[in-house]
Amino acid sequence: MKTKDVNGVCIVDVEEDSISTASLKDLKNLFKERSNKKRIGLNLGDVKTLKHDFLDFLKDAASINKISLYNLTNDAYLMLFISKYDAYADIYLDEADFVTKKRPIIYRRLKLLKSA
């Protein structure tokens, strides 16, 4: 996991197939230290699966300040959507969109209504 500051935001490149317990602990500490000072974005391009511990971290972090995710694989993207944990993070397509805070991915949850 690599951390860098770019244009007033903190970028964390997660370079694992799945976020390990040690990396999750580092993320929690980083979020406590910097969430009030800078926006934090996680580059999840290499992450193929999201564990329940990470989803709990997203939920807990959202009570302080939303974390941003970008470069998600289709599987990770779908998992967040189905589990409805997408509400706890701002999701962007790539790093440029996150840094400029433009074009977030917004889900529209549609329901079919029966006519009476």
N, CA, C and O atoms as a GROMACS GRO file, in nm:
protein
  464
    1MET      N    1   0.084  -0.117   0.000
    1MET     CA    2   0.000   0.000   0.000
    1MET      C    3   0.089   0.124   0.000
    1MET      O    4   0.177   0.139   0.085
    2LYS      N    5   0.065   0.213  -0.096
    2LYS     CA    6   0.143   0.336  -0.107
    2LYS      C    7   0.052   0.455  -0.088
    2LYS      O    8  -0.061   0.458  -0.137
    3THR      N    9   0.102   0.556  -0.017
    3THR     CA   10   0.026   0.677   0.008
    3THR      C   11   0.100   0.796  -0.050
    3THR      O   12   0.222   0.808  -0.037
    4LYS      N   13   0.026   0.886  -0.116
    4LYS     CA   14   0.086   1.007  -0.170
    4LYS      C   15  -0.013   1.121  -0.163
    4LYS      O   16  -0.135   1.100  -0.168
    5ASP      N   17   0.039   1.241  -0.152
    5ASP     CA   18  -0.045   1.361  -0.152
    5ASP      C   19  -0.035   1.429  -0.287
    5ASP      O   20   0.075   1.457  -0.335
    6VAL      N   21  -0.149   1.455  -0.348
    6VAL     CA   22  -0.154   1.517  -0.480
    6VAL      C   23  -0.262   1.624  -0.479
    6VAL      O   24  -0.378   1.594  -0.450
    7ASN      N   25  -0.226   1.747  -0.510
    7ASN     CA   26  -0.323   1.857  -0.524
    7ASN      C   27  -0.420   1.868  -0.406
    7ASN      O   28  -0.540   1.890  -0.425
    8GLY      N   29  -0.369   1.854  -0.286
    8GLY     CA   30  -0.452   1.872  -0.167
    8GLY      C   31  -0.538   1.753  -0.128
    8GLY      O   32  -0.622   1.765  -0.040
    9VAL      N   33  -0.518   1.638  -0.193
    9VAL     CA   34  -0.590   1.517  -0.156
    9VAL      C   35  -0.489   1.407  -0.124
    9VAL      O   36  -0.373   1.414  -0.166
   10CYS      N   37  -0.532   1.309  -0.050
   10CYS     CA   38  -0.448   1.195  -0.014
   10CYS      C   39  -0.492   1.076  -0.099
   10CYS      O   40  -0.609   1.039  -0.100
   11ILE      N   41  -0.397   1.016  -0.170
   11ILE     CA   42  -0.426   0.900  -0.255
   11ILE      C   43  -0.356   0.779  -0.198
   11ILE      O   44  -0.236   0.782  -0.168
   12VAL      N   45  -0.433   0.671  -0.184
   12VAL     CA   46  -0.379   0.546  -0.132
   12VAL      C   47  -0.393   0.441  -0.243
   12VAL      O   48  -0.504   0.407  -0.283
   13ASP      N   49  -0.279   0.391  -0.290
   13ASP     CA   50  -0.278   0.285  -0.390
   13ASP      C   51  -0.272   0.151  -0.318
   13ASP      O   52  -0.171   0.117  -0.257
   14VAL      N   53  -0.381   0.076  -0.325
   14VAL     CA   54  -0.385  -0.056  -0.262
   14VAL      C   55  -0.336  -0.156  -0.367
   14VAL      O   56  -0.398  -0.172  -0.472
   15GLU      N   57  -0.225  -0.221  -0.339
   15GLU     CA   58  -0.162  -0.310  -0.436
   15GLU      C   59  -0.174  -0.456  -0.395
   15GLU      O   60  -0.076  -0.530  -0.398
   16GLU      N   61  -0.294  -0.496  -0.356
   16GLU     CA   62  -0.320  -0.632  -0.312
   16GLU      C   63  -0.445  -0.684  -0.382
   16GLU      O   64  -0.528  -0.605  -0.428
   17ASP      N   65  -0.458  -0.816  -0.391
   17ASP     CA   66  -0.580  -0.875  -0.447
   17ASP      C   67  -0.699  -0.853  -0.356
   17ASP      O   68  -0.812  -0.839  -0.402
   18SER      N   69  -0.672  -0.851  -0.227
   18SER     CA   70  -0.774  -0.830  -0.126
   18SER      C   71  -0.710  -0.749  -0.013
   18SER      O   72  -0.592  -0.768   0.017
   19ILE      N   73  -0.783  -0.660   0.046
   19ILE     CA   74  -0.726  -0.573   0.150
   19ILE      C   75  -0.703  -0.655   0.276
   19ILE      O   76  -0.797  -0.705   0.337
   20SER      N   77  -0.576  -0.668   0.313
   20SER     CA   78  -0.539  -0.750   0.428
   20SER      C   79  -0.574  -0.680   0.559
   20SER      O   80  -0.607  -0.562   0.561
   21THR      N   81  -0.568  -0.756   0.667
   21THR     CA   82  -0.597  -0.702   0.799
   21THR      C   83  -0.497  -0.591   0.837
   21THR      O   84  -0.535  -0.490   0.895
   22ALA      N   85  -0.370  -0.612   0.803
   22ALA     CA   86  -0.268  -0.511   0.833
   22ALA      C   87  -0.293  -0.384   0.753
   22ALA      O   88  -0.279  -0.273   0.806
   23SER      N   89  -0.330  -0.398   0.626
   23SER     CA   90  -0.358  -0.281   0.543
   23SER      C   91  -0.483  -0.208   0.593
   23SER      O   92  -0.489  -0.085   0.590
   24LEU      N   93  -0.581  -0.284   0.638
   24LEU     CA   94  -0.702  -0.223   0.691
   24LEU      C   95  -0.673  -0.143   0.817
   24LEU      O   96  -0.730  -0.036   0.838
   25LYS      N   97  -0.585  -0.195   0.900
   25LYS     CA   98  -0.544  -0.123   1.020
   25LYS      C   99  -0.475   0.008   0.982
   25LYS      O  100  -0.500   0.112   1.043
   26ASP      N  101  -0.386   0.002   0.881
   26ASP     CA  102  -0.319   0.124   0.834
   26ASP      C  103  -0.419   0.224   0.777
   26ASP      O  104  -0.406   0.344   0.799
   27LEU      N  105  -0.519   0.175   0.705
   27LEU     CA  106  -0.622   0.263   0.650
   27LEU      C  107  -0.702   0.333   0.760
   27LEU      O  108  -0.731   0.452   0.750
   28LYS      N  109  -0.735   0.260   0.863
   28LYS     CA  110  -0.809   0.319   0.976
   28LYS      C  111  -0.729   0.430   1.041
   28LYS      O  112  -0.782   0.537   1.072
   29ASN      N  113  -0.599   0.405   1.063
   29ASN     CA  114  -0.514   0.508   1.123
   29ASN      C  115  -0.500   0.629   1.033
   29ASN      O  116  -0.505   0.743   1.079
   30LEU      N  117  -0.481   0.605   0.904
   30LEU     CA  118  -0.469   0.714   0.808
   30LEU      C  119  -0.596   0.797   0.804
   30LEU      O  120  -0.591   0.920   0.798
   31PHE      N  121  -0.709   0.730   0.806
   31PHE     CA  122  -0.837   0.801   0.800
   31PHE      C  123  -0.859   0.885   0.925
   31PHE      O  124  -0.910   0.997   0.916
   32LYS      N  125  -0.821   0.834   1.041
   32LYS     CA  126  -0.834   0.911   1.165
   32LYS      C  127  -0.746   1.035   1.162
   32LYS      O  128  -0.786   1.142   1.209
   33GLU      N  129  -0.625   1.022   1.106
   33GLU     CA  130  -0.529   1.133   1.104
   33GLU      C  131  -0.564   1.240   1.001
   33GLU      O  132  -0.548   1.359   1.028
   34ARG      N  133  -0.611   1.199   0.883
   34ARG     CA  134  -0.621   1.294   0.772
   34ARG      C  135  -0.762   1.325   0.723
   34ARG      O  136  -0.777   1.414   0.640
   35SER      N  137  -0.863   1.257   0.769
   35SER     CA  138  -0.996   1.275   0.710
   35SER      C  139  -1.050   1.416   0.729
   35SER      O  140  -1.126   1.464   0.644
   36ASN      N  141  -1.014   1.484   0.836
   36ASN     CA  142  -1.062   1.620   0.856
   36ASN      C  143  -0.980   1.722   0.778
   36ASN      O  144  -1.026   1.834   0.754
   37LYS      N  145  -0.859   1.684   0.738
   37LYS     CA  146  -0.770   1.777   0.669
   37LYS      C  147  -0.776   1.764   0.518
   37LYS      O  148  -0.770   1.864   0.446
   38LYS      N  149  -0.788   1.640   0.469
   38LYS     CA  150  -0.784   1.615   0.325
   38LYS      C  151  -0.887   1.509   0.288
   38LYS      O  152  -0.926   1.425   0.369
   39ARG      N  153  -0.928   1.515   0.162
   39ARG     CA  154  -1.009   1.405   0.108
   39ARG      C  155  -0.918   1.286   0.083
   39ARG      O  156  -0.804   1.303   0.040
   40ILE      N  157  -0.967   1.167   0.111
   40ILE     CA  158  -0.888   1.046   0.094
   40ILE      C  159  -0.952   0.960  -0.014
   40ILE      O  160  -1.072   0.933  -0.011
   41GLY      N  161  -0.869   0.919  -0.110
   41GLY     CA  162  -0.917   0.833  -0.217
   41GLY      C  163  -0.838   0.704  -0.222
   41GLY      O  164  -0.716   0.704  -0.212
   42LEU      N  165  -0.910   0.593  -0.238
   42LEU     CA  166  -0.845   0.462  -0.247
   42LEU      C  167  -0.847   0.414  -0.391
   42LEU      O  168  -0.954   0.404  -0.452
   43ASN      N  169  -0.730   0.386  -0.445
   43ASN     CA  170  -0.720   0.327  -0.578
   43ASN      C  171  -0.730   0.176  -0.562
   43ASN      O  172  -0.637   0.111  -0.515
   44LEU      N  173  -0.844   0.120  -0.601
   44LEU     CA  174  -0.869  -0.022  -0.584
   44LEU      C  175  -0.856  -0.100  -0.714
   44LEU      O  176  -0.925  -0.201  -0.734
   45GLY      N  177  -0.770  -0.054  -0.803
   45GLY     CA  178  -0.754  -0.118  -0.933
   45GLY      C  179  -0.706  -0.262  -0.926
   45GLY      O  180  -0.743  -0.342  -1.011
   46ASP      N  181  -0.625  -0.296  -0.827
   46ASP     CA  182  -0.572  -0.432  -0.813
   46ASP      C  183  -0.657  -0.521  -0.723
   46ASP      O  184  -0.638  -0.642  -0.720
   47VAL      N  185  -0.751  -0.463  -0.651
   47VAL     CA  186  -0.832  -0.539  -0.555
   47VAL      C  187  -0.943  -0.613  -0.629
   47VAL      O  188  -1.025  -0.552  -0.698
   48LYS      N  189  -0.944  -0.745  -0.612
   48LYS     CA  190  -1.044  -0.827  -0.680
   48LYS      C  191  -1.162  -0.861  -0.592
   48LYS      O  192  -1.273  -0.879  -0.642
   49THR      N  193  -1.139  -0.870  -0.461
   49THR     CA  194  -1.249  -0.902  -0.370
   49THR      C  195  -1.246  -0.806  -0.250
   49THR      O  196  -1.139  -0.762  -0.206
   50LEU      N  197  -1.363  -0.776  -0.201
   50LEU     CA  198  -1.376  -0.690  -0.082
   50LEU      C  199  -1.429  -0.776   0.032
   50LEU      O  200  -1.533  -0.842   0.019
   51LYS      N  201  -1.357  -0.775   0.142
   51LYS     CA  202  -1.398  -0.854   0.258
   51LYS      C  203  -1.495  -0.774   0.344
   51LYS      O  204  -1.505  -0.652   0.332
   52HIS      N  205  -1.565  -0.844   0.428
   52HIS     CA  206  -1.665  -0.782   0.515
   52HIS      C  207  -1.601  -0.678   0.608
   52HIS      O  208  -1.663  -0.576   0.638
   53ASP      N  209  -1.478  -0.703   0.652
   53ASP     CA  210  -1.409  -0.607   0.739
   53ASP      C  211  -1.391  -0.472   0.670
   53ASP      O  212  -1.407  -0.367   0.733
   54PHE      N  213  -1.359  -0.474   0.541
   54PHE     CA  214  -1.344  -0.350   0.466
   54PHE      C  215  -1.478  -0.279   0.452
   54PHE      O  216  -1.485  -0.156   0.461
   55LEU      N  217  -1.584  -0.355   0.430
   55LEU     CA  218  -1.717  -0.295   0.418
   55LEU      C  219  -1.758  -0.229   0.550
   55LEU      O  220  -1.819  -0.122   0.550
   56ASP      N  221  -1.725  -0.293   0.661
   56ASP     CA  222  -1.753  -0.233   0.791
   56ASP      C  223  -1.673  -0.104   0.810
   56ASP      O  224  -1.723  -0.008   0.867
   57PHE      N  225  -1.549  -0.104   0.762
   57PHE     CA  226  -1.466   0.017   0.768
   57PHE      C  227  -1.532   0.130   0.690
   57PHE      O  228  -1.535   0.243   0.737
   58LEU      N  229  -1.584   0.101   0.571
   58LEU     CA  230  -1.652   0.204   0.492
   58LEU      C  231  -1.770   0.263   0.568
   58LEU      O  232  -1.790   0.384   0.570
   59LYS      N  233  -1.847   0.176   0.631
   59LYS     CA  234  -1.965   0.221   0.705
   59LYS      C  235  -1.925   0.308   0.824
   59LYS      O  236  -1.985   0.412   0.848
   60ASP      N  237  -1.823   0.264   0.899
   60ASP     CA  238  -1.776   0.341   1.014
   60ASP      C  239  -1.714   0.475   0.972
   60ASP      O  240  -1.735   0.577   1.036
   61ALA      N  241  -1.637   0.472   0.863
   61ALA     CA  242  -1.572   0.593   0.815
   61ALA      C  243  -1.674   0.696   0.767
   61ALA      O  244  -1.651   0.816   0.780
   62ALA      N  245  -1.785   0.650   0.713
   62ALA     CA  246  -1.887   0.742   0.661
   62ALA      C  247  -1.949   0.827   0.771
   62ALA      O  248  -2.002   0.935   0.743
   63SER      N  249  -1.943   0.781   0.896
   63SER     CA  250  -1.997   0.861   1.005
   63SER      C  251  -1.910   0.984   1.033
   63SER      O  252  -1.957   1.082   1.090
   64ILE      N  253  -1.782   0.977   0.993
   64ILE     CA  254  -1.690   1.090   1.010
   64ILE      C  255  -1.683   1.173   0.883
   64ILE      O  256  -1.707   1.293   0.884
   65ASN      N  257  -1.650   1.106   0.774
   65ASN     CA  258  -1.635   1.173   0.645
   65ASN      C  259  -1.628   1.063   0.538
   65ASN      O  260  -1.559   0.964   0.556
   66LYS      N  261  -1.699   1.081   0.428
   66LYS     CA  262  -1.698   0.978   0.325
   66LYS      C  263  -1.559   0.962   0.265
   66LYS      O  264  -1.487   1.059   0.244
   67ILE      N  265  -1.525   0.839   0.239
   67ILE     CA  266  -1.400   0.807   0.171
   67ILE      C  267  -1.434   0.790   0.023
   67ILE      O  268  -1.548   0.756  -0.010
   68SER      N  269  -1.340   0.812  -0.064
   68SER     CA  270  -1.365   0.798  -0.207
   68SER      C  271  -1.292   0.676  -0.260
   68SER      O  272  -1.181   0.644  -0.218
   69LEU      N  273  -1.356   0.608  -0.353
   69LEU     CA  274  -1.300   0.489  -0.417
   69LEU      C  275  -1.295   0.513  -0.567
   69LEU      O  276  -1.384   0.578  -0.622
   70TYR      N  277  -1.192   0.461  -0.632
   70TYR     CA  278  -1.188   0.469  -0.778
   70TYR      C  279  -1.108   0.353  -0.835
   70TYR      O  280  -1.038   0.283  -0.762
   71ASN      N  281  -1.119   0.334  -0.966
   71ASN     CA  282  -1.057   0.222  -1.038
   71ASN      C  283  -1.105   0.087  -0.986
   71ASN      O  284  -1.026  -0.008  -0.978
   72LEU      N  285  -1.231   0.077  -0.952
   72LEU     CA  286  -1.284  -0.049  -0.902
   72LEU      C  287  -1.298  -0.150  -1.015
   72LEU      O  288  -1.332  -0.115  -1.128
   73THR      N  289  -1.273  -0.277  -0.983
   73THR     CA  290  -1.301  -0.383  -1.079
   73THR      C  291  -1.451  -0.402  -1.084
   73THR      O  292  -1.523  -0.359  -0.994
   74ASN      N  293  -1.498  -0.467  -1.188
   74ASN     CA  294  -1.642  -0.488  -1.201
   74ASN      C  295  -1.699  -0.568  -1.084
   74ASN      O  296  -1.809  -0.540  -1.037
   75ASP      N  297  -1.623  -0.668  -1.036
   75ASP     CA  298  -1.671  -0.751  -0.925
   75ASP      C  299  -1.683  -0.669  -0.796
   75ASP      O  300  -1.782  -0.681  -0.724
   76ALA      N  301  -1.582  -0.585  -0.768
   76ALA     CA  302  -1.587  -0.503  -0.647
   76ALA      C  303  -1.699  -0.400  -0.657
   76ALA      O  304  -1.769  -0.373  -0.560
   77TYR      N  305  -1.715  -0.345  -0.774
   77TYR     CA  306  -1.820  -0.247  -0.802
   77TYR      C  307  -1.958  -0.308  -0.779
   77TYR      O  308  -2.044  -0.248  -0.714
   78LEU      N  309  -1.977  -0.427  -0.833
   78LEU     CA  310  -2.104  -0.497  -0.819
   78LEU      C  311  -2.131  -0.536  -0.673
   78LEU      O  312  -2.244  -0.527  -0.627
   79MET      N  313  -2.028  -0.578  -0.603
   79MET     CA  314  -2.045  -0.616  -0.462
   79MET      C  315  -2.091  -0.498  -0.378
   79MET      O  316  -2.179  -0.512  -0.293
   80LEU      N  317  -2.031  -0.381  -0.400
   80LEU     CA  318  -2.073  -0.261  -0.327
   80LEU      C  319  -2.218  -0.226  -0.359
   80LEU      O  320  -2.294  -0.188  -0.270
   81PHE      N  321  -2.255  -0.238  -0.485
   81PHE     CA  322  -2.390  -0.203  -0.528
   81PHE      C  323  -2.494  -0.299  -0.469
   81PHE      O  324  -2.595  -0.254  -0.415
   82ILE      N  325  -2.470  -0.428  -0.479
   82ILE     CA  326  -2.567  -0.526  -0.430
   82ILE      C  327  -2.580  -0.520  -0.278
   82ILE      O  328  -2.691  -0.531  -0.225
   83SER      N  329  -2.469  -0.502  -0.208
   83SER     CA  330  -2.474  -0.497  -0.062
   83SER      C  331  -2.519  -0.361  -0.009
   83SER      O  332  -2.538  -0.344   0.111
   84LYS      N  333  -2.536  -0.265  -0.100
   84LYS     CA  334  -2.578  -0.128  -0.069
   84LYS      C  335  -2.476  -0.050   0.013
   84LYS      O  336  -2.509   0.050   0.076
   85TYR      N  337  -2.352  -0.096   0.012
   85TYR     CA  338  -2.245  -0.024   0.079
   85TYR      C  339  -2.191   0.089  -0.009
   85TYR      O  340  -2.103   0.164   0.034
   86ASP      N  341  -2.241   0.100  -0.130
   86ASP     CA  342  -2.200   0.209  -0.218
   86ASP      C  343  -2.244   0.344  -0.161
   86ASP      O  344  -2.189   0.448  -0.199
   87ALA      N  345  -2.341   0.344  -0.070
   87ALA     CA  346  -2.388   0.467  -0.009
   87ALA      C  347  -2.286   0.526   0.088
   87ALA      O  348  -2.294   0.644   0.123
   88TYR      N  349  -2.190   0.446   0.131
   88TYR     CA  350  -2.092   0.491   0.231
   88TYR      C  351  -1.964   0.547   0.170
   88TYR      O  352  -1.874   0.588   0.243
   89ALA      N  353  -1.956   0.550   0.038
   89ALA     CA  354  -1.834   0.601  -0.028
   89ALA      C  355  -1.872   0.677  -0.154
   89ALA      O  356  -1.973   0.648  -0.218
   90ASP      N  357  -1.791   0.775  -0.187
   90ASP     CA  358  -1.803   0.841  -0.317
   90ASP      C  359  -1.721   0.758  -0.415
   90ASP      O  360  -1.605   0.725  -0.388
   91ILE      N  361  -1.781   0.724  -0.528
   91ILE     CA  362  -1.714   0.637  -0.624
   91ILE      C  363  -1.688   0.715  -0.752
   91ILE      O  364  -1.777   0.780  -0.807
   92TYR      N  365  -1.564   0.708  -0.798
   92TYR     CA  366  -1.522   0.775  -0.921
   92TYR      C  367  -1.463   0.672  -1.016
   92TYR      O  368  -1.420   0.564  -0.974
   93LEU      N  369  -1.462   0.705  -1.142
   93LEU     CA  370  -1.410   0.614  -1.243
   93LEU      C  371  -1.257   0.605  -1.236
   93LEU      O  372  -1.202   0.496  -1.244
   94ASP      N  373  -1.189   0.720  -1.222
   94ASP     CA  374  -1.043   0.719  -1.222
   94ASP      C  375  -0.988   0.828  -1.130
   94ASP      O  376  -1.063   0.903  -1.068
   95GLU      N  377  -0.855   0.835  -1.121
   95GLU     CA  378  -0.789   0.928  -1.030
   95GLU      C  379  -0.816   1.074  -1.066
   95GLU      O  380  -0.834   1.158  -0.978
   96ALA      N  381  -0.818   1.104  -1.195
   96ALA     CA  382  -0.841   1.242  -1.238
   96ALA      C  383  -0.978   1.292  -1.192
   96ALA      O  384  -0.991   1.406  -1.149
   97ASP      N  385  -1.079   1.208  -1.202
   97ASP     CA  386  -1.213   1.246  -1.157
   97ASP      C  387  -1.217   1.266  -1.006
   97ASP      O  388  -1.284   1.358  -0.957
   98PHE      N  389  -1.146   1.181  -0.932
   98PHE     CA  390  -1.141   1.196  -0.786
   98PHE      C  391  -1.072   1.325  -0.747
   98PHE      O  392  -1.124   1.400  -0.664
   99VAL      N  393  -0.955   1.352  -0.805
   99VAL     CA  394  -0.878   1.471  -0.768
   99VAL      C  395  -0.957   1.598  -0.796
   99VAL      O  396  -0.956   1.691  -0.715
  100THR      N  397  -1.025   1.604  -0.910
  100THR     CA  398  -1.101   1.723  -0.947
  100THR      C  399  -1.242   1.724  -0.888
  100THR      O  400  -1.314   1.823  -0.897
  101LYS      N  401  -1.281   1.612  -0.826
  101LYS     CA  402  -1.412   1.596  -0.764
  101LYS      C  403  -1.525   1.619  -0.866
  101LYS      O  404  -1.625   1.684  -0.839
  102LYS      N  405  -1.502   1.562  -0.984
  102LYS     CA  406  -1.599   1.575  -1.093
  102LYS      C  407  -1.644   1.436  -1.138
  102LYS      O  408  -1.569   1.339  -1.127
  103ARG      N  409  -1.762   1.429  -1.185
  103ARG     CA  410  -1.822   1.309  -1.243
  103ARG      C  411  -1.821   1.187  -1.152
  103ARG      O  412  -1.769   1.083  -1.191
  104PRO      N  413  -1.876   1.197  -1.031
  104PRO     CA  414  -1.887   1.076  -0.948
  104PRO      C  415  -1.988   0.980  -1.012
  104PRO      O  416  -2.079   1.022  -1.083
  105ILE      N  417  -1.970   0.854  -0.984
  105ILE     CA  418  -2.064   0.753  -1.034
  105ILE      C  419  -2.180   0.749  -0.937
  105ILE      O  420  -2.162   0.727  -0.817
  106ILE      N  421  -2.298   0.771  -0.989
  106ILE     CA  422  -2.419   0.775  -0.906
  106ILE      C  423  -2.510   0.661  -0.948
  106ILE      O  424  -2.537   0.642  -1.067
  107TYR      N  425  -2.556   0.586  -0.851
  107TYR     CA  426  -2.649   0.477  -0.880
  107TYR      C  427  -2.791   0.527  -0.868
  107TYR      O  428  -2.824   0.608  -0.781
  108ARG      N  429  -2.874   0.479  -0.954
  108ARG     CA  430  -3.017   0.507  -0.948
  108ARG      C  431  -3.086   0.375  -0.915
  108ARG      O  432  -3.090   0.284  -0.998
  109ARG      N  433  -3.140   0.365  -0.798
  109ARG     CA  434  -3.210   0.243  -0.759
  109ARG      C  435  -3.356   0.258  -0.803
  109ARG      O  436  -3.431   0.339  -0.750
  110LEU      N  437  -3.392   0.178  -0.899
  110LEU     CA  438  -3.526   0.184  -0.955
  110LEU      C  439  -3.609   0.065  -0.906
  110LEU      O  440  -3.558  -0.045  -0.888
  111LYS      N  441  -3.736   0.090  -0.885
  111LYS     CA  442  -3.828  -0.015  -0.844
  111LYS      C  443  -3.941  -0.021  -0.946
  111LYS      O  444  -3.986   0.082  -0.997
  112LEU      N  445  -3.985  -0.140  -0.975
  112LEU     CA  446  -4.098  -0.157  -1.062
  112LEU      C  447  -4.226  -0.140  -0.980
  112LEU      O  448  -4.241  -0.200  -0.874
  113LEU      N  449  -4.315  -0.061  -1.028
  113LEU     CA  450  -4.440  -0.039  -0.958
  113LEU      C  451  -4.553  -0.106  -1.035
  113LEU      O  452  -4.564  -0.094  -1.157
  114LYS      N  453  -4.635  -0.178  -0.961
  114LYS     CA  454  -4.751  -0.241  -1.024
  114LYS      C  455  -4.861  -0.136  -1.035
  114LYS      O  456  -4.884  -0.057  -0.943
  115SER      N  457  -4.926  -0.137  -1.147
  115SER     CA  458  -5.039  -0.045  -1.161
  115SER      C  459  -5.160  -0.108  -1.092
  115SER      O  460  -5.179  -0.229  -1.095
  116ALA      N  461  -5.240  -0.023  -1.029
  116ALA     CA  462  -5.353  -0.072  -0.949
  116ALA      C  463  -5.468  -0.116  -1.033
  116ALA      O  464  -5.570  -0.160  -0.980
   0.00000   0.00000   0.00000
